[in-house]
C-alpha cells in the first residue's frame, strides 16, 4: 500500500521575488570527540554519586588489602 507521505522536495527561498537556494545547514560534529565523551562520563559520575562513592570505596579497600598481604 503506498504511503500518504509527501514526496521530499528541494527547499527554495524567495528573496526579493527571486527563488534562491537556502543557506547551508551548519556543520554538526556527529563523530563526537574525546572531550565530549569525558564530559558525559563526568556527568554520569556526578549524577550517580552514591554509586561512585561505593565503587571508589571498594577499589580503595582492594588496594589496601593488596598492600597488607605484600611480604
Residue, then its C-alpha position, 0 to 999 in steps of 0.5 A: x500500500x503506498x504511503x500518504x507521505x509527501x514526496x521530499x522536495x528541494x527547499x527554495x527561498x524567495x528573496x526579493x521575488x527571486x527563488x534562491x537556494x537556502x543557506x547551508x545547514x551548519x556543520x554538526x560534529x556527529x563523530x563526537x570527540x574525546x572531550x565530549x565523551x569525558x564530559x558525559x562520563x563526568x556527568x554520569x559520575x556526578x549524577x550517580x554519586x552514591x554509586x561512585x562513592x561505593x565503587x571508589x570505596x571498594x577499589x580503595x579497600x582492594x588496594x589496601x588489602x593488596x598492600x597488607x598481604x605484600x611480604 
